[in-house]
Amino acid sequence: MRQHVNPLSQFFQLPLSLPSNNVLFKKSHHPIHLDIGSAKGEFLIELAIKYPDWNFVGLEIRKPLVSQCEKKRKKLELNNLKFLFCNVNISLDEWLSNLNYGQLKRVSIQFPDPWFKRKHFKRRVLKTNLINSIAKSMSKDGEIFIQSDIFKLIEYMTNTIDKSRYFYRKDLGEMRITDNNPYNVQTERELYSLKKNLKIHRAMYIRNSLLYVN
């Protein structure tokens, strides 16, 4: 399994029509937690088991991982969880626009590919257009949670969200490597970082109800 793929390659520029919320879930009225870059899916699988009154959607650009996650999900008979293949910066806006306003309650972006070289920053998943699309679909209590073990990346991510002004940062206190994330479920990368004693940087954002996206 390739650890990285170039989201700007021609293959990933083809817009995909993602299944509507009504097609994905029988109980489509439940609030939605969207995980961007769901990787092996263990984070969402555990959440879906714990919270049957939520719907969970994992988006991943590596198609083989999506197939593996869907096999695990079906084996566990988790009907409140779906894993989908897409490039979020190409295909997510239309799907979000079709949701009922305020139904999207949580978005998590955890340990995304860092793309260290400045000339590759444009390949990073978190962009202004993505933040704007999320903001359009969220009510005032919506959350964006981000984390990484790379300070320069979390700095880039927080700067991107701060500049949008659609979200304000919630104080999580001084997060140290022994802390769990706010959902008390750890990703595969998070467990690896803790094992290596790497410091994890986290931030939680809440939708600013005073600002609306045109």
trRosetta pair geometry for C-beta under 8 A, 3 or more apart (Angstrom, degrees):
i j d omega theta_ij theta_ji phi_ij phi_ji
1 62 6.8 69 -169 170 100 144
1 64 6.1 -146 -113 89 95 131
1 65 6.7 85 -150 -64 134 92
2 5 5.9 90 106 -64 131 83
2 62 6.7 -165 68 -122 87 123
3 113 8.0 135 141 -105 82 106
4 113 5.3 106 -118 -128 99 138
5 9 7.4 -86 167 19 88 128
5 12 7.1 132 134 -53 118 142
5 61 5.8 -148 63 123 126 115
5 62 6.0 160 -10 -83 130 82
6 9 4.4 92 89 -30 105 103
6 12 7.4 -169 101 19 59 136
6 123 6.2 -72 -147 -129 67 133
7 12 5.1 -114 -154 118 50 154
7 61 6.0 -67 -96 -139 97 160
7 87 5.3 136 -155 -137 99 115
7 89 6.8 78 156 35 137 121
7 123 5.6 141 38 -156 96 78
7 125 7.2 123 -31 -90 163 71
8 12 7.2 -11 -14 70 7 116
8 13 7.4 34 -163 -65 39 103
8 122 6.8 45 -65 116 142 103
8 123 5.7 -92 -12 -99 110 85
9 12 5.5 76 64 17 78 100
9 13 7.5 -140 100 -19 38 94
10 13 5.6 -57 -151 22 38 118
11 14 7.1 -49 180 4 35 108
12 61 6.5 19 -128 -158 133 113
12 87 4.3 106 177 -60 100 140
12 90 6.9 172 152 -2 73 147
13 87 7.4 -31 -81 50 28 161
13 90 6.2 -180 -146 -105 38 147
14 90 7.5 76 74 152 27 151
15 90 5.4 -145 -96 157 65 99
15 91 5.3 146 -154 -90 65 81
15 94 7.7 73 -174 0 123 137
16 85 7.5 -92 169 100 179 77
16 86 5.0 -132 53 -112 133 100
16 87 7.8 125 8 28 110 74
16 90 7.5 76 12 106 78 108
16 91 4.4 -5 49 -114 80 150
17 91 7.6 -131 -67 -152 20 109
17 94 7.3 -61 -123 101 64 144
18 84 5.8 52 -137 178 110 155
18 86 6.1 -42 -74 -54 113 151
18 91 6.0 115 -32 153 105 114
18 92 7.6 27 -7 -107 147 46
18 94 7.5 152 28 83 94 98
18 95 4.3 -9 61 -81 128 133
19 23 4.2 -113 179 89 106 128
19 24 5.2 134 107 -60 116 85
19 82 7.8 -92 64 168 126 160
19 84 7.4 -149 27 -103 94 132
20 23 4.8 94 57 7 76 102
20 24 7.0 -143 97 -8 39 90
20 95 7.6 -171 -108 -138 47 77
20 98 5.8 -89 -125 130 97 142
21 24 5.6 -56 -142 36 32 112
21 25 6.3 -27 178 30 68 104
21 28 4.9 116 136 -157 92 109
21 32 7.2 -86 -123 -71 124 140
21 55 7.6 98 -155 113 98 161
21 98 7.2 -176 1 111 98 98
21 99 5.9 85 -30 -107 141 79
21 100 8.0 -93 58 2 156 84
21 103 7.3 24 -133 128 170 152
22 25 7.5 -83 -132 57 17 68
22 28 4.7 -14 -101 -86 51 170
24 28 7.3 111 63 -106 80 98
24 55 7.4 100 113 -175 116 133
24 57 7.1 -1 177 -94 160 110
24 82 4.9 -91 -160 -11 111 160
25 28 4.7 143 81 -85 97 64
25 30 6.9 -96 148 38 152 109
25 55 4.9 -47 -82 -120 162 136
25 79 7.1 115 -137 153 72 79
25 80 6.5 47 -130 -124 118 51
25 82 7.3 -120 -58 -20 85 121
26 79 6.2 -5 14 161 112 128
27 30 5.1 50 125 -20 103 113
27 55 7.1 -169 88 -63 86 110
27 79 8.0 89 15 121 97 109
27 80 7.1 -23 55 -98 113 95
28 55 7.3 21 -129 -54 40 160
29 103 7.9 -117 -159 -124 40 117
30 53 5.9 -169 -133 172 120 53
30 54 5.7 170 159 -132 119 22
30 55 4.7 129 85 -20 113 94
30 80 6.9 -31 76 -138 160 112
31 54 5.6 -41 75 -125 85 80
31 55 7.1 -176 89 29 35 80
31 103 6.3 -170 -125 -170 51 57
31 104 7.8 114 -167 -130 74 11
31 105 4.2 14 -177 -10 122 135
31 106 7.7 71 148 3 112 90
32 54 7.4 137 -107 -174 20 82
32 55 5.0 -32 -102 78 71 99
32 56 7.5 152 -157 -92 61 26
32 57 6.3 4 -167 2 110 110
32 99 7.1 -88 17 -137 149 140
32 103 5.6 49 5 140 108 87
32 104 5.1 -42 70 -107 112 55
32 105 6.3 148 58 18 51 80
32 106 7.5 -150 109 43 51 71
33 44 7.6 178 103 -124 114 93
33 47 6.7 -81 82 141 156 147
33 54 5.7 28 -6 166 108 130
33 55 7.4 176 24 89 69 48
33 56 5.0 -17 67 -110 99 76
33 57 7.4 174 87 27 50 66
33 105 6.6 -43 -74 70 64 92
33 106 4.1 -8 -119 70 81 115
33 107 7.7 179 -162 -77 55 29
33 108 7.1 17 178 -4 98 105
34 56 8.0 168 -83 -158 29 51
34 57 5.0 -15 -112 68 71 103
34 59 7.0 13 -174 -5 93 111
34 104 6.3 -11 -10 -145 122 106
34 106 6.9 176 28 96 62 61
34 107 4.9 -14 70 -110 99 75
34 108 7.4 178 92 24 52 65
35 38 4.7 89 106 -91 114 91
35 43 6.5 157 -137 96 158 122
35 44 5.3 -131 13 -67 150 117
35 56 7.0 14 -4 -173 108 96
35 57 7.1 -179 26 90 70 51
35 58 4.8 -17 68 -110 108 72
35 59 7.0 179 88 24 56 70
35 107 7.8 164 -86 -160 30 49
35 108 4.9 -14 -114 63 75 102
35 109 7.9 160 -161 -78 53 39
35 110 7.4 -27 -157 12 98 107
36 59 5.3 -14 -119 62 57 112
36 88 5.5 6 -140 -63 115 164
36 107 6.7 20 -12 -173 108 96
36 108 7.1 -173 24 86 72 49
36 109 4.8 -16 65 -96 109 86
36 112 7.6 -8 113 -85 97 119
36 125 6.4 162 145 156 122 140
37 59 7.2 -5 -29 87 33 76
37 60 6.4 86 -138 -108 29 67
37 61 7.6 -17 -102 3 70 93
37 109 6.3 70 26 -145 118 68
37 110 6.9 -157 85 53 112 61
37 111 7.6 -152 123 78 135 65
37 112 5.2 -163 -41 -102 171 82
37 113 7.9 -157 -129 -10 139 78
37 125 6.3 -108 -50 -45 122 173
38 41 5.3 36 150 -90 108 66
38 43 7.2 -141 -152 55 74 108
38 44 5.9 -19 -146 -8 119 133
38 58 2.9 54 -85 -170 164 112
38 59 6.2 126 -13 46 106 32
38 60 4.8 -87 46 -55 86 105
38 65 7.7 167 86 134 82 120
38 69 6.7 51 118 -108 122 166
38 83 6.0 -139 86 -127 153 99
39 43 7.9 68 53 9 105 112
39 60 6.5 173 -47 -114 23 125
39 65 6.3 -85 -167 -173 32 147
39 187 7.0 84 45 -169 139 115
39 188 6.3 -127 121 34 142 122
39 189 7.3 168 -45 -22 172 106
40 65 6.4 -97 -85 -154 46 106
40 68 7.0 -46 -138 105 69 128
40 69 6.7 165 -178 -79 34 96
40 188 5.6 53 37 -25 125 147
41 44 5.5 -60 -162 47 69 104
41 45 5.5 73 141 -30 90 105
41 58 5.6 124 -113 111 88 178
41 65 7.6 163 -25 165 98 93
41 68 7.6 -173 11 101 127 87
41 69 3.6 128 -38 -127 152 115
41 72 6.4 158 89 63 137 136
41 73 7.2 -86 167 -51 148 100
41 83 5.9 -47 -100 -84 131 138
42 45 5.5 -55 -141 36 33 116
42 46 6.3 32 162 -18 66 105
42 187 7.1 131 71 -143 96 49
42 188 5.9 101 34 -50 129 93
43 46 6.4 -64 -158 35 23 105
43 47 6.6 16 152 -12 62 111
43 108 7.8 -125 142 103 142 150
43 110 7.2 136 -85 48 173 154
43 185 5.6 122 -150 129 69 113
43 186 7.3 -108 -101 112 91 23
43 187 4.5 -20 -62 -93 127 76
43 188 7.7 -103 -36 -12 94 70
44 47 5.5 -57 -144 41 37 111
44 48 5.9 40 157 -24 71 106
44 56 4.8 159 -163 156 105 137
44 58 4.8 -123 -5 -60 163 119
44 81 5.9 137 146 -142 108 122
44 83 7.6 149 75 -78 149 92
45 48 5.8 -54 -145 34 27 111
45 49 6.7 27 154 -18 61 105
45 69 7.9 -145 -54 -155 111 89
45 72 6.4 -47 -96 128 144 122
45 73 6.8 -135 -102 -90 97 74
45 76 6.7 101 -156 31 108 165
45 78 6.8 -155 -137 -23 70 166
45 81 6.8 92 -100 -174 50 171
46 49 5.9 -55 -153 34 32 111
46 50 6.4 25 153 -15 65 111
46 185 4.8 167 96 -141 129 129
47 50 5.7 -62 -147 41 33 109
47 51 5.9 -22 172 26 71 111
47 54 7.4 -54 151 80 100 136
47 56 5.9 128 95 -90 114 149
47 183 6.4 -19 -99 170 118 133
47 185 5.6 -121 -61 13 86 168
48 51 6.9 -75 -125 59 21 75
48 52 7.6 63 174 -93 58 50
48 54 7.5 -124 -113 82 55 94
48 56 4.8 -107 -76 23 99 139
48 73 7.9 21 69 -130 165 97
48 78 4.7 61 131 -167 138 134
48 80 5.3 170 -153 86 98 95
48 81 4.0 -32 -101 -54 157 126
49 52 7.8 -9 -166 -62 22 80
49 76 7.4 -71 -78 170 107 136
49 78 6.9 -73 -67 -103 69 120
50 185 7.5 -145 4 -64 147 130
51 54 4.3 15 129 18 118 116
51 80 7.9 -129 103 119 70 148
52 80 5.9 160 -151 -4 53 154
54 80 6.5 101 88 165 51 132
54 105 7.9 -97 -134 50 109 133
55 80 5.1 -126 -107 -167 56 80
55 81 7.5 180 -163 -74 56 38
55 82 8.0 2 -179 9 97 96
56 80 6.3 67 14 132 84 81
56 81 4.5 -8 67 -109 105 80
56 82 7.5 168 92 27 61 56
57 81 7.7 179 -77 -153 33 51
57 82 5.5 -9 -115 67 71 90
57 83 7.8 150 -165 -94 50 30
57 84 6.6 -8 -170 8 97 114
58 66 7.9 179 105 -117 102 79
58 69 6.4 -97 84 160 145 158
58 81 7.4 22 -6 -173 102 94
58 82 7.3 -162 30 99 73 45
58 83 4.4 -20 70 -110 108 78
58 84 7.1 159 83 23 55 65
59 83 7.9 174 -77 -158 24 58
59 84 5.6 -23 -106 71 68 91
59 85 7.9 122 -156 -122 62 12
59 86 5.7 -49 -156 52 107 97
59 88 5.5 91 132 -76 147 106
59 92 7.0 6 -124 -89 168 115
60 63 7.8 163 106 -79 96 26
60 65 5.1 -99 148 90 151 119
60 66 5.1 -176 65 -66 116 90
60 69 7.3 126 7 3 148 147
60 83 6.6 -3 11 -172 115 101
60 84 7.6 152 27 80 70 43
60 85 6.4 -46 76 -107 74 57
61 85 7.3 89 -131 -160 23 71
61 86 7.1 -60 -95 93 62 30
61 87 5.6 54 -114 -92 108 64
61 88 7.7 -88 -62 -9 99 79
62 65 4.4 58 94 8 106 116
62 66 7.2 170 92 -16 57 84
63 66 5.5 -52 -152 30 41 115
63 67 6.7 41 153 -19 69 100
63 85 4.7 31 -109 -126 76 144
64 67 5.6 -51 -152 33 37 113
64 68 6.5 37 152 -18 67 104
65 68 5.6 -54 -150 37 35 112
65 69 6.2 35 153 -19 68 106
66 69 5.7 -56 -147 37 31 111
66 70 6.3 31 155 -20 65 107
66 83 5.0 -179 -148 137 74 110
66 84 6.6 -17 -142 153 132 9
66 85 4.4 -108 -5 -63 167 90
67 70 5.8 -55 -147 35 29 111
67 71 6.7 33 153 -22 62 103
68 71 5.8 -54 -155 30 32 113
68 72 6.7 28 151 -14 65 104
69 72 5.7 -56 -153 37 35 110
69 73 6.2 36 151 -22 68 107
69 83 4.0 87 103 -43 128 172
70 73 5.5 -50 -142 36 34 115
70 74 6.2 33 159 -18 66 106
70 82 7.9 16 -107 -156 91 57
70 83 5.2 -130 -62 55 78 112
71 74 6.1 -57 -147 37 27 107
71 75 6.4 29 154 -21 62 108
72 75 5.7 -57 -149 35 30 113
72 76 6.4 17 157 -7 65 110
73 76 6.0 -69 -152 45 28 102
73 78 5.0 -88 -160 52 79 109
73 81 5.4 -139 -138 99 123 113
73 82 7.4 122 165 -106 167 32
73 83 6.4 -176 -21 -3 144 107
74 77 7.1 30 -175 -77 37 43
78 81 4.3 3 129 30 121 117
86 90 7.2 -145 174 68 91 93
86 91 4.2 -102 -168 64 127 139
86 92 6.8 140 117 -59 137 76
87 90 4.3 41 89 21 109 114
87 91 6.1 106 63 6 64 100
88 91 6.8 -81 -121 56 24 77
88 92 4.3 17 -161 -29 71 133
88 125 6.4 49 50 -163 123 103
88 130 6.3 53 127 -123 109 124
89 92 7.2 0 -61 19 19 109
89 125 7.0 -158 -36 -153 111 57
89 127 5.9 56 -116 26 126 132
89 129 6.7 85 -149 81 88 116
89 130 5.7 -66 -99 -65 79 111
91 94 6.9 -58 -171 34 52 105
91 95 6.9 41 145 -12 77 114
92 95 5.6 -67 -156 43 44 111
92 96 5.9 40 154 -21 80 109
92 130 7.0 44 66 -130 138 88
92 133 6.2 111 107 127 100 152
93 96 5.9 -59 -148 38 29 110
93 97 6.3 31 155 -24 65 108
93 129 7.5 -48 -73 158 128 100
93 133 4.4 -106 -108 -120 80 136
94 97 5.6 -54 -148 32 31 115
94 98 6.8 25 156 -17 62 107
95 98 6.1 -63 -156 34 31 108
95 99 7.4 42 147 -34 62 96
96 99 5.8 -43 -161 9 41 116
96 104 6.7 -6 -139 -42 91 154
96 133 5.2 112 56 164 154 97
96 134 6.8 -103 -136 -93 155 40
96 136 6.7 101 132 74 119 104
96 137 4.4 -108 -180 -42 99 147
97 133 7.8 -72 -49 -153 84 91
97 136 7.0 -8 -95 114 71 135
97 137 7.2 -112 -78 -75 31 106
99 103 4.9 -136 172 57 108 122
99 104 5.7 65 124 -33 164 100
99 137 5.3 54 63 -151 125 121
100 103 4.4 86 67 -31 87 124
101 137 6.9 -146 -125 -151 51 47
101 139 6.7 97 150 -66 80 90
102 105 7.8 34 170 -77 60 73
102 137 7.9 -151 -34 163 21 56
102 138 6.9 65 -111 -169 42 30
102 139 3.3 31 -116 -37 97 120
102 142 7.5 -140 -138 -54 55 108
103 137 7.4 -56 53 174 77 98
104 107 7.0 22 171 -52 111 96
104 134 7.2 -134 130 -155 147 71
104 137 4.5 44 25 128 136 114
104 138 5.4 -78 89 -83 101 72
104 142 6.3 33 108 -125 78 129
105 138 7.5 122 -109 -133 23 89
105 139 7.9 -19 -102 40 66 96
105 141 7.0 -16 -143 104 88 93
105 142 5.7 -147 -149 -115 35 70
105 143 6.8 19 152 21 65 87
106 142 7.1 -166 -70 -160 34 68
106 143 4.9 -5 -114 64 73 102
106 144 7.9 155 -161 -86 51 31
106 145 7.0 -2 -166 2 97 107
107 134 5.6 -39 -29 -142 163 136
107 138 7.9 -82 -13 -74 114 132
107 142 7.6 31 -1 172 94 105
107 143 7.1 -169 32 98 62 59
107 144 4.8 -14 69 -111 102 74
107 145 7.3 176 90 26 52 66
108 144 7.7 162 -86 -162 33 50
108 145 4.6 -16 -110 68 81 100
108 146 7.5 167 -158 -80 54 40
108 183 7.7 -46 -81 -12 146 144
109 112 5.7 -14 172 -40 97 120
109 125 6.7 -170 -150 97 126 128
109 126 6.1 103 151 -70 167 112
109 144 7.3 1 8 -173 101 95
109 145 7.6 171 29 89 59 53
109 146 4.9 -9 68 -109 93 86
109 157 7.2 -168 96 -146 130 138
110 145 7.6 3 -67 115 94 93
110 146 7.1 -175 -83 -150 50 42
110 147 5.1 7 -129 54 81 92
110 148 7.6 176 -165 -69 45 60
110 181 7.7 -43 -111 -84 130 162
110 187 5.2 156 124 -22 143 155
110 189 7.0 165 138 57 97 122
110 190 7.1 -38 175 -48 127 109
111 147 6.7 -17 -41 98 71 79
111 148 5.4 138 -99 -113 49 65
111 149 6.8 16 -109 4 101 87
111 187 6.4 -156 17 92 127 148
111 189 4.0 -155 111 98 175 155
111 190 7.0 -143 -32 -53 134 69
111 193 7.7 -154 -96 -34 132 134
112 124 6.8 92 121 -160 130 79
112 125 4.8 -117 -156 24 147 124
112 126 6.9 163 34 -19 163 97
112 148 7.1 -55 32 -89 67 117
112 153 7.3 -168 66 176 86 132
112 157 7.9 130 34 -82 124 131
113 123 7.4 -53 100 125 125 106
113 124 7.2 -153 85 -117 81 60
113 125 7.2 107 39 -22 87 102
114 124 7.7 -15 -169 -104 24 104
114 148 7.4 118 -86 -163 96 137
114 150 5.1 2 -101 63 136 169
114 152 7.6 70 -161 82 118 99
114 153 4.7 -93 -124 -76 91 135
115 120 4.0 -138 -178 126 106 112
115 121 6.3 160 112 -92 119 30
115 123 4.7 167 -106 72 158 109
115 124 5.3 -134 41 -65 130 79
116 120 7.2 36 56 61 40 126
116 152 7.8 65 -131 88 76 140
117 120 4.5 74 70 11 91 108
117 121 7.8 -122 100 -34 52 69
118 121 5.7 -15 -161 -24 44 113
119 122 8.0 -39 166 12 42 100
120 123 4.9 -32 -179 20 79 120
120 124 7.8 102 133 -36 74 79
121 124 5.7 -28 -170 -4 52 117
121 156 7.3 -144 -143 -148 110 146
124 127 7.2 142 91 -59 83 80
124 153 7.8 -178 -129 -143 132 93
124 156 6.9 -53 180 129 173 141
125 130 7.3 34 155 -36 68 173
126 130 6.2 -124 -143 69 44 137
126 131 7.2 52 -170 -51 84 97
126 146 7.6 18 -79 -113 152 139
126 156 7.6 137 73 121 120 93
126 157 5.1 59 65 -123 163 86
126 160 5.4 137 134 82 108 157
126 161 7.6 -46 179 -49 130 89
127 130 4.9 97 56 5 75 103
127 131 7.3 -140 97 -3 41 87
127 160 7.0 -107 -134 -159 19 139
128 131 5.7 -56 -151 37 35 111
128 132 6.3 35 153 -20 67 106
128 160 6.3 -133 -69 -165 66 93
128 163 7.1 -59 -103 93 108 116
128 164 6.3 168 -141 -83 79 99
129 132 5.6 -53 -148 36 33 114
129 133 6.5 36 153 -21 65 103
130 133 5.7 -52 -149 33 33 112
130 134 6.5 32 153 -17 65 105
131 134 5.8 -56 -150 37 32 111
131 135 6.2 34 153 -23 66 108
131 144 8.0 -6 -127 -89 85 166
131 160 6.5 180 -35 143 142 96
131 161 5.9 -179 -118 -109 139 64
131 164 4.6 -117 127 -72 140 160
131 166 6.6 155 154 45 100 126
131 167 7.6 -107 -164 2 110 120
132 135 5.6 -54 -145 35 31 114
132 136 6.6 38 155 -27 63 101
132 164 6.7 -154 -66 -142 70 122
132 166 7.2 141 -107 -16 51 153
132 213 5.5 137 -165 -136 82 137
133 136 5.9 -50 -155 24 31 114
133 137 7.2 12 155 -6 61 109
134 137 6.3 -75 -160 42 33 101
134 138 6.1 20 155 -20 72 120
134 142 7.9 177 160 147 93 142
134 144 6.8 70 142 -82 152 121
135 138 6.0 -67 -138 36 31 108
135 164 6.8 -167 -43 157 145 133
135 166 3.8 -22 -120 162 145 156
135 167 7.1 -126 -95 -41 105 91
135 207 6.7 148 -134 -130 71 99
135 211 7.9 -35 -177 105 134 101
135 213 5.0 122 103 -40 110 132
136 213 4.5 -86 -79 67 81 139
137 142 8.0 121 100 -106 69 161
138 142 3.1 -67 -165 9 119 170
138 207 4.5 -163 123 -81 122 147
139 142 5.7 132 55 -30 52 99
139 207 6.5 138 103 77 29 153
139 209 7.4 12 172 -103 61 100
140 206 7.8 27 167 162 59 96
140 207 5.3 -147 -139 93 27 105
140 208 7.6 -33 -133 156 77 12
140 209 3.3 -4 -103 -71 117 117
141 206 7.2 -40 -148 -157 34 101
141 207 6.9 -10 39 41 14 109
142 206 7.2 137 78 -158 49 53
142 207 4.0 52 53 -22 96 128
143 204 6.2 -27 -160 -167 107 96
143 205 6.8 139 -160 76 54 54
143 206 6.1 -25 -100 -99 67 61
143 207 7.6 -91 -57 -17 29 83
144 161 6.7 -165 92 -126 147 142
144 167 6.0 -29 24 -129 123 163
144 204 7.4 155 82 -159 51 47
144 205 4.3 -6 57 57 98 108
145 181 6.8 94 170 -177 136 120
145 182 6.5 -131 -117 36 141 118
145 183 7.5 174 64 -22 175 110
145 202 7.4 -11 -171 -167 87 97
145 203 7.6 173 -149 89 48 49
145 204 5.2 -12 -104 -108 78 77
145 205 7.7 -162 -70 24 36 70
146 154 6.7 153 126 -132 112 83
146 157 5.1 -164 167 143 159 145
146 158 7.4 -161 71 -66 141 72
146 161 7.7 -159 -8 -26 143 146
146 202 7.1 164 90 -151 53 52
146 203 5.3 -3 59 58 95 90
146 205 7.7 27 1 -3 101 105
147 154 7.2 -9 -150 -102 31 121
147 181 6.1 -101 -31 -99 155 121
147 190 7.2 31 112 -93 138 110
147 200 5.8 15 -178 176 114 104
147 201 6.6 168 -150 86 64 49
147 202 4.3 -12 -101 -102 100 79
147 203 7.5 172 -78 20 59 58
148 151 7.9 -176 98 -66 104 20
148 153 4.7 -95 138 90 165 119
148 154 4.6 -164 47 -58 110 93
148 157 7.2 138 -6 3 132 142
148 200 7.4 172 91 -153 22 67
148 201 5.8 -17 65 59 71 95
149 189 7.4 -143 -3 155 118 103
149 193 4.2 -158 -73 -127 145 138
149 198 4.4 38 -164 133 131 129
149 199 6.7 139 -147 79 76 45
149 200 5.3 -47 -89 -99 76 63
149 201 7.2 146 -109 12 24 79
150 153 4.1 54 92 13 111 115
150 154 6.8 159 84 -12 60 84
150 201 7.8 -87 68 27 31 120
151 154 5.9 -59 -146 40 34 104
151 155 6.0 38 155 -24 68 108
151 199 7.8 19 -61 89 100 115
151 201 5.7 112 -105 -33 62 151
152 155 5.5 -52 -147 35 30 117
152 156 6.5 35 152 -21 62 103
153 156 5.6 -51 -151 34 34 113
153 157 6.4 32 151 -18 66 106
154 157 5.5 -52 -145 38 36 113
154 158 6.1 33 157 -17 68 105
154 201 4.0 -137 19 102 171 130
154 202 7.8 -73 -137 -62 142 16
154 203 6.8 142 -172 -7 107 113
155 158 6.1 -54 -142 39 27 105
155 159 6.3 29 156 -19 61 109
156 159 5.9 -59 -149 37 26 112
156 160 6.4 29 154 -22 63 107
157 160 5.7 -54 -151 32 30 113
157 161 6.6 21 156 -11 65 106
157 203 7.5 172 104 42 110 131
158 161 5.9 -56 -146 41 34 105
158 162 5.9 36 156 -23 68 110
158 169 7.2 30 -150 -91 106 135
158 203 5.4 108 -93 -14 110 172
159 162 5.7 -53 -139 38 28 112
159 163 6.3 30 161 -22 63 107
160 163 6.2 -57 -151 32 24 110
160 164 7.1 29 151 -26 58 103
161 164 5.8 -52 -159 22 37 115
161 167 5.5 -42 177 63 106 125
161 169 7.8 108 107 -72 123 92
161 203 7.8 174 52 115 148 137
161 205 5.6 -114 166 -70 144 160
162 165 7.6 34 167 -67 41 50
162 169 7.1 -18 -88 -36 93 115
164 167 6.6 34 81 19 116 87
165 208 6.9 -60 154 39 61 157
165 211 5.8 167 125 -105 95 174
166 207 6.7 -28 154 -144 84 69
166 208 5.6 -158 -177 38 33 104
166 211 5.4 -131 -110 95 59 125
166 213 6.6 6 -103 -60 138 102
167 205 3.8 41 159 167 132 122
167 206 6.3 150 -157 69 82 30
167 207 5.9 -49 -101 -99 78 36
167 208 5.9 -154 -94 -13 19 91
168 205 6.7 154 74 -153 25 77
168 206 5.8 -25 61 60 79 86
168 208 5.4 95 -20 -74 94 102
169 203 5.9 -49 -140 -169 109 109
169 204 7.2 112 -160 77 61 51
169 205 5.6 -45 -97 -98 52 75
170 204 4.4 -40 56 93 113 102
170 205 6.7 -179 2 -102 86 19
170 206 5.4 79 -49 -19 112 107
172 175 5.5 12 113 -55 119 111
172 182 7.1 -106 -123 -62 120 110
172 202 5.9 -59 78 102 164 109
172 203 7.0 -154 3 -121 127 34
172 204 5.6 112 -58 9 115 109
175 179 5.1 -110 -154 56 75 148
175 200 6.7 -77 136 94 116 84
175 201 7.0 124 77 -136 123 34
175 202 4.7 -54 101 36 178 109
176 179 5.5 110 56 -10 62 101
176 199 7.3 -67 -153 -135 51 90
177 193 7.4 -135 -142 134 103 94
177 194 6.0 153 172 -118 95 69
177 197 6.3 75 141 -156 167 50
177 198 6.7 154 -117 86 129 37
177 199 5.2 -100 -61 -111 103 49
177 200 5.7 117 -114 9 64 87
178 194 7.8 101 -102 -139 38 108
179 200 7.6 -135 65 69 88 117
179 202 7.7 -108 97 14 125 144
180 184 5.3 55 125 -117 146 50
180 185 7.8 92 -180 13 121 19
180 186 6.3 -98 -139 -65 93 96
181 184 7.3 -132 74 -43 63 23
181 185 7.2 -47 62 60 107 53
181 186 6.9 142 12 -97 101 59
181 190 7.0 -77 -23 -123 115 157
181 202 6.3 179 -116 -122 83 144
182 204 6.2 42 -19 -77 149 139
186 190 4.3 -137 -166 93 90 129
186 191 5.2 107 133 -56 129 85
186 194 7.5 -35 -153 -7 148 139
187 190 4.4 101 51 1 77 105
187 191 7.2 -142 92 -4 43 83
188 191 6.0 -56 -154 35 31 109
188 192 6.5 31 149 -18 64 107
189 192 5.4 -53 -149 37 36 115
189 193 6.2 37 153 -22 68 105
190 193 5.7 -53 -146 35 30 111
190 194 6.4 30 155 -18 63 105
190 200 6.6 39 -135 -110 83 149
191 194 5.8 -53 -147 36 31 111
191 195 6.4 34 153 -22 63 106
192 195 5.7 -56 -151 34 30 113
192 196 6.4 15 155 -6 65 111
193 196 5.9 -65 -146 47 30 102
193 198 4.2 -84 -162 63 84 116
193 200 5.6 102 121 -72 143 101
194 197 7.4 31 -176 -78 33 32
194 198 7.5 -81 -59 46 23 75
194 200 7.4 -23 -67 -30 77 127
208 211 4.9 30 103 24 116 105
